[in-house]
Structures are given as C-alpha cells and as structure tokens.
Amino acid sequence: MRALIFGTTGQVAAELRRRAPAGADVTALGRDKADLTRPAACAAAIAGHGADLVINAAAYTAVDKAEEEEPLATVINADAPAAMARAAAELGVPFCHVSTDYVFDGSGDAPWRTGDPTAPLGAYGRSKLAGECGVLRAGGTHAILRTSWVFSALGSNFVKTMLRLAETRSRLTVVADQVGGPTAAADIADALWTIGTGLMDGAKGGTYHFSGAPDVSWADFAREIFAQAGRAVEVVDIPGSGFPSPARRPSNSRLDCTELETEFGLKRPDWRQSLAEVLADLKEAAV
C-alpha cells in the first residue's frame, strides 16, 4: 500500500506515521511540499504521487484565532480538503478526512449521531463543516471521521496544558459543564488506518464518529490527568461562562460511534488507558 498523508507535525499526522501498518509505503507532506493555503498544489500532489490511499490530517485548529481569520481557516479547512477529495476521486483513490464535534451546536445531552443536524457555533466549526461538504461533493470513495478533544505527547493539547500549570499551581479552576470524549491521537491514527485499508477493500464510506470513552467533563478529565501523573492539584469546577473566550465551545460534545463499530469493528477506546500511555511517553521524553 502506498499512502499519502497531508500533515507531518500535527498530533494525528505524527501518530499516523509512527503507527503505519507494516509494509506500508508512507509519504507525509508538510507545508513546504503541500501548502494548504494553495488547494491546487494539494490536488497536484495527489495527482503526481500514485497513492493507493490519501489521508488528510492537516488543518487550521486555532479555534479562537479563527474568529479573526475565518477566510484563512476556510481555505485550509474547506477549500484544500475539497481539492484533495476531487483529485482522489478522479484517480479512484479512497480519501480519509478528519473532522470535529464542533460542526454541532452542543445542545442537549444525547450523543450526536452522524446524521443529526449540524449548526456550528463559530468560525472554526463552520470551516470544518464546509470541508465536509466539499469532500462529499467530490463524489469519490471517502470517510469523514469526526472526533473530539484530541490529546497526545506532541503539540499543544489539554493534557500538556494541565501538566504545565501543575508545575506552579496547586489549585486550578476547570470547566465542568462541557462534556465529551477525550481521544488520543494514537487511537485516531489506528482508526484511520483501519478505515483506509477497509475502504481499499470495499468497505462502506461515509461520515463516522470516533471518540474515547467514557464521556467526561473537562474538570473530570483534569482530575484523572493529575491522579495518573501523581500531581497534588485541586480541581475546582466552574461553568463555561466563567472562562470566556472569543469562540463559543459546545457544551455537549458526546459522539455516537455506533456506525463505526458496525462497519469497521472499531470500539471506542478507553481514554484513561491511552492517557497512561501518553504520560509514559512524556516521562520518557523528559529523561
């Protein structure tokens, strides 16, 4: 299998390379070779590669900054994936694309199903939803994988932020009225490889949900991080309104992942186990 990945340094992109199937010939393109602000260049990269599978793990992910840079976020998160999907469709190559729970408005408390109405709260969510629509319009074999609360030993994420704050604080206020499934980048990468190879073998494409279990609040996620890391930090629950930000966050990020299990046999991973592995990686890197 020859796989072409868009993204190199992002959390999911890095894990895709690290966890590639044995024998896979993987090429990962960074900004120097595939600038997502130039969608045509991304399409040309696919046309000239001869890949059997294309995975887009690159994105504009600065949720708050997107409120000021929505045109740029839209080019990267919508126009570029649409161009990739069209190029892959023309070649008959399966295309996998990572999306987000931010396409929903976060209302209610029931897990979001893949067919539920979308209604993004902000610019980032709108740009990602536009990307989904572009992939769908391309008409090729594809899988859109919506996920949530990504964490790993790399990049910027909630786990690393909590550990950094714990170095100087013994008490932290953390939002408790936003609930979702923390998802390790390594688990997302494994899921994408399973889905991608499945599509190559004729599995059903479409939109799927994938997130870690069980669903928790940010505050309870923080408590587990500190417990596993052996940090004596008191977590004080606060509402989302107590942590104002330029972009609104969904209160309900629960995702119904039933369809993914039915089609690909992928069950929701226990994020607590994945967290232990990430903490071990961070500890090893610090030695």
C-alpha positions as CSV (number, residue, x, y, z in Angstrom):
1,M,0.0,0.0,0.0
2,R,1.2,3.5,-0.9
3,A,-0.3,6.1,1.4
4,L,-0.1,9.8,1.1
5,I,-0.6,11.8,4.3
6,F,-1.2,15.6,4.5
7,G,0.4,16.8,7.6
8,T,3.7,16.0,9.4
9,T,3.9,17.7,12.8
10,G,0.3,17.7,14.0
11,Q,-0.8,15.3,16.6
12,V,-2.7,12.9,14.4
13,A,-0.3,13.2,11.4
14,A,2.7,12.3,13.6
15,E,0.9,9.3,15.0
16,L,-0.1,8.2,11.5
17,R,3.5,7.9,10.5
18,R,4.5,6.3,13.8
19,R,1.7,3.7,13.7
20,A,1.6,2.9,9.9
21,P,0.9,-0.7,9.0
22,A,3.8,-3.0,8.4
23,G,5.0,-2.8,4.8
24,A,3.1,0.4,4.0
25,D,5.0,2.9,1.9
26,V,4.0,6.2,3.6
27,T,4.8,9.7,2.3
28,A,3.8,12.6,4.6
29,L,3.7,16.1,3.2
30,G,4.3,19.2,5.3
31,R,3.7,22.8,4.4
32,D,6.9,23.0,2.4
33,K,5.6,20.4,0.0
34,A,1.8,20.9,0.3
35,D,0.7,24.4,1.4
36,L,-2.9,24.1,2.4
37,T,-3.4,27.8,1.6
38,R,-2.9,26.7,-2.1
39,P,-5.6,24.0,-2.7
40,A,-4.5,23.5,-6.3
41,A,-1.0,22.5,-5.1
42,C,-2.5,19.9,-2.7
43,A,-4.5,18.4,-5.6
44,A,-1.4,18.3,-7.8
45,A,0.5,16.5,-5.1
46,I,-2.1,13.7,-5.2
47,A,-2.2,13.6,-8.9
48,G,1.6,13.1,-9.1
49,H,2.1,10.6,-6.3
50,G,0.4,7.4,-7.4
51,A,-1.0,6.7,-3.9
52,D,-3.5,3.9,-3.1
53,L,-4.9,5.9,-0.1
54,V,-4.9,9.6,0.8
55,I,-5.4,10.8,4.4
56,N,-5.8,14.5,5.3
57,A,-4.6,15.0,8.9
58,A,-3.7,18.7,8.4
59,A,-6.0,21.5,9.5
60,Y,-6.3,25.0,10.9
61,T,-7.0,24.3,14.6
62,A,-6.7,27.6,16.4
63,V,-10.3,27.8,17.5
64,D,-10.2,31.3,19.0
65,K,-8.0,32.8,16.3
66,A,-10.3,31.5,13.6
67,E,-12.9,34.1,14.8
68,E,-10.5,36.7,13.3
69,E,-9.1,34.6,10.5
70,E,-12.2,32.9,9.2
71,P,-11.3,33.3,5.5
72,L,-7.9,31.7,6.1
73,A,-9.4,28.9,8.2
74,T,-11.9,28.3,5.4
75,V,-9.2,27.9,2.7
76,I,-7.3,25.5,4.9
77,N,-10.2,23.5,6.4
78,A,-12.6,23.6,3.4
79,D,-11.1,24.6,0.1
80,A,-8.0,22.4,0.5
81,P,-9.8,19.2,1.6
82,A,-12.3,19.7,-1.2
83,A,-9.5,19.9,-3.8
84,M,-7.8,16.9,-2.3
85,A,-11.0,14.9,-2.4
86,R,-11.7,15.8,-6.0
87,A,-8.2,14.8,-7.0
88,A,-8.5,11.5,-5.2
89,A,-11.9,10.9,-6.8
90,E,-10.6,11.4,-10.3
91,L,-8.0,8.8,-9.6
92,G,-10.4,6.4,-7.9
93,V,-8.3,6.6,-4.7
94,P,-10.0,6.4,-1.2
95,F,-9.8,9.6,0.8
96,C,-9.9,9.9,4.6
97,H,-10.5,13.3,6.2
98,V,-10.5,14.2,9.9
99,S,-13.3,16.5,11.2
100,T,-14.7,17.6,14.5
101,D,-17.5,17.7,17.0
102,Y,-17.5,21.5,16.5
103,V,-19.8,21.0,13.5
104,F,-22.6,20.6,16.1
105,D,-24.1,23.3,18.3
106,G,-23.5,21.3,21.5
107,S,-27.1,21.4,22.7
108,G,-28.8,18.7,24.8
109,D,-27.1,15.8,26.4
110,A,-27.6,12.9,23.9
111,P,-24.6,11.7,21.9
112,W,-24.6,13.2,18.4
113,R,-25.3,10.8,15.6
114,T,-23.7,11.2,12.2
115,G,-27.0,12.3,10.6
116,D,-28.0,14.9,13.2
117,P,-28.4,18.5,12.0
118,T,-25.2,20.5,12.0
119,A,-25.0,24.0,13.4
120,P,-21.5,25.2,14.2
121,L,-21.2,27.9,16.9
122,G,-18.2,29.6,15.4
123,A,-15.7,30.1,12.6
124,Y,-13.7,27.0,13.2
125,G,-16.7,24.8,13.2
126,R,-18.1,26.5,10.0
127,S,-14.8,26.0,8.2
128,K,-14.7,22.3,9.2
129,L,-18.3,21.7,8.1
130,A,-17.6,23.4,4.8
131,G,-14.7,21.0,4.4
132,E,-17.0,18.0,5.0
133,C,-19.4,19.4,2.4
134,G,-16.6,19.7,-0.1
135,V,-15.4,16.1,0.4
136,L,-19.0,14.9,-0.1
137,R,-19.5,16.9,-3.3
138,A,-16.3,15.4,-4.7
139,G,-18.2,12.1,-5.1
140,G,-15.3,9.7,-4.5
141,T,-14.8,6.9,-2.1
142,H,-14.3,8.7,1.2
143,A,-14.5,8.6,5.0
144,I,-15.0,11.7,7.1
145,L,-14.0,10.9,10.7
146,R,-15.4,13.4,13.3
147,T,-13.5,13.2,16.6
148,S,-13.1,15.3,19.8
149,W,-10.8,16.5,22.5
150,V,-7.6,15.2,20.9
151,F,-4.5,14.7,23.1
152,S,-1.0,13.2,22.7
153,A,2.6,13.7,23.9
154,L,3.1,16.1,21.0
155,G,1.9,19.6,20.2
156,S,-0.5,21.7,22.2
157,N,-3.4,20.0,24.0
158,F,-5.3,19.9,27.3
159,V,-3.2,17.2,28.9
160,K,0.1,19.1,28.3
161,T,-1.5,22.3,29.4
162,M,-2.7,20.8,32.7
163,L,0.7,19.3,33.4
164,R,2.4,22.6,32.7
165,L,0.0,24.5,35.0
166,A,0.5,21.9,37.7
167,E,4.2,22.9,37.9
168,T,3.4,26.1,39.6
169,R,-0.2,25.8,40.9
170,S,-1.8,23.5,43.5
171,R,-5.4,24.6,42.7
172,L,-7.0,25.1,39.2
173,T,-10.4,26.1,38.0
174,V,-11.6,23.9,35.1
175,V,-14.8,24.0,33.1
176,A,-17.3,21.3,34.3
177,D,-20.4,21.9,32.1
178,Q,-18.8,20.9,28.8
179,V,-18.8,17.1,28.3
180,G,-17.2,15.0,25.6
181,G,-14.9,12.0,24.9
182,P,-11.2,12.7,25.2
183,T,-9.4,11.0,22.2
184,A,-5.8,10.1,21.9
185,A,-4.2,10.9,18.6
186,A,-2.7,7.4,18.5
187,D,-6.2,5.9,18.7
188,I,-7.4,8.2,15.9
189,A,-4.4,7.2,13.8
190,D,-5.1,3.5,14.3
191,A,-8.8,4.1,13.4
192,L,-7.8,5.9,10.2
193,W,-5.5,3.1,9.1
194,T,-8.3,0.6,9.7
195,I,-10.8,2.7,7.9
196,G,-8.5,3.5,5.0
197,T,-7.5,-0.1,4.4
198,G,-11.2,-1.1,4.7
199,L,-12.1,1.4,2.0
200,M,-9.5,-0.1,-0.2
201,D,-11.1,-3.4,0.3
202,G,-14.6,-2.2,-0.5
203,A,-15.9,-1.1,3.0
204,K,-18.7,1.4,3.1
205,G,-17.6,5.0,3.1
206,G,-19.4,8.0,4.6
207,T,-19.3,10.0,7.8
208,Y,-18.3,8.4,11.1
209,H,-17.8,9.4,14.7
210,F,-14.9,8.3,16.9
211,S,-14.1,9.4,20.4
212,G,-12.7,8.0,23.6
213,A,-14.9,6.6,26.4
214,P,-16.3,7.3,28.9
215,D,-17.6,10.8,28.3
216,V,-16.4,13.2,30.9
217,S,-16.3,17.0,31.7
218,W,-13.1,18.9,31.3
219,A,-12.8,19.1,35.0
220,D,-13.1,15.3,35.5
221,F,-10.6,14.9,32.7
222,A,-8.2,17.1,34.6
223,R,-8.7,15.2,37.8
224,E,-7.7,11.9,36.0
225,I,-4.7,13.6,34.5
226,F,-3.4,14.7,37.9
227,A,-4.3,11.4,39.5
228,Q,-2.3,9.4,36.9
229,A,0.6,11.8,36.9
230,G,0.8,11.9,40.7
231,R,0.2,15.6,40.9
232,A,-1.5,17.0,44.1
233,V,-3.7,19.6,42.4
234,E,-7.2,20.5,43.5
235,V,-9.6,20.9,40.6
236,V,-12.4,23.4,41.2
237,D,-15.5,23.1,38.9
238,I,-16.6,26.3,37.1
239,P,-19.1,26.8,34.3
240,G,-18.0,27.6,30.8
241,S,-19.2,31.2,31.3
242,G,-16.5,31.5,33.9
243,F,-13.8,31.0,31.3
244,P,-14.7,33.5,28.5
245,S,-13.1,33.1,25.1
246,P,-13.5,34.6,21.6
247,A,-15.1,31.4,20.3
248,R,-18.0,29.5,21.9
249,R,-17.4,25.9,22.8
250,P,-20.0,23.2,22.5
251,S,-21.4,22.1,25.9
252,N,-22.3,18.6,24.6
253,S,-19.5,17.0,22.5
254,R,-20.7,13.4,23.1
255,L,-20.5,11.4,19.9
256,D,-22.4,8.3,19.0
257,C,-19.8,6.0,17.5
258,T,-22.1,3.0,16.7
259,E,-21.8,3.2,13.0
260,L,-18.0,3.0,13.1
261,E,-18.2,-0.1,15.2
262,T,-20.8,-1.7,12.9
263,E,-18.9,-1.1,9.7
264,F,-15.3,-1.4,10.8
265,G,-15.4,-3.2,14.2
266,L,-13.8,-0.2,15.9
267,K,-15.0,0.3,19.5
268,R,-14.5,3.4,21.5
269,P,-11.1,3.2,23.2
270,D,-10.7,3.8,26.9
271,W,-9.1,7.2,27.0
272,R,-7.8,6.6,30.6
273,Q,-5.6,3.8,29.3
274,S,-4.5,6.0,26.4
275,L,-3.7,8.8,28.8
276,A,-1.4,6.4,30.8
277,E,0.5,5.7,27.6
278,V,0.8,9.4,26.7
279,L,2.0,10.2,30.2
280,A,4.6,7.4,29.9
281,D,5.8,8.9,26.6
282,L,6.1,12.4,28.2
283,K,8.0,10.9,31.1
284,E,10.4,9.1,28.7
285,A,10.9,12.2,26.6
286,A,11.8,14.2,29.7
287,V,14.6,11.8,30.8
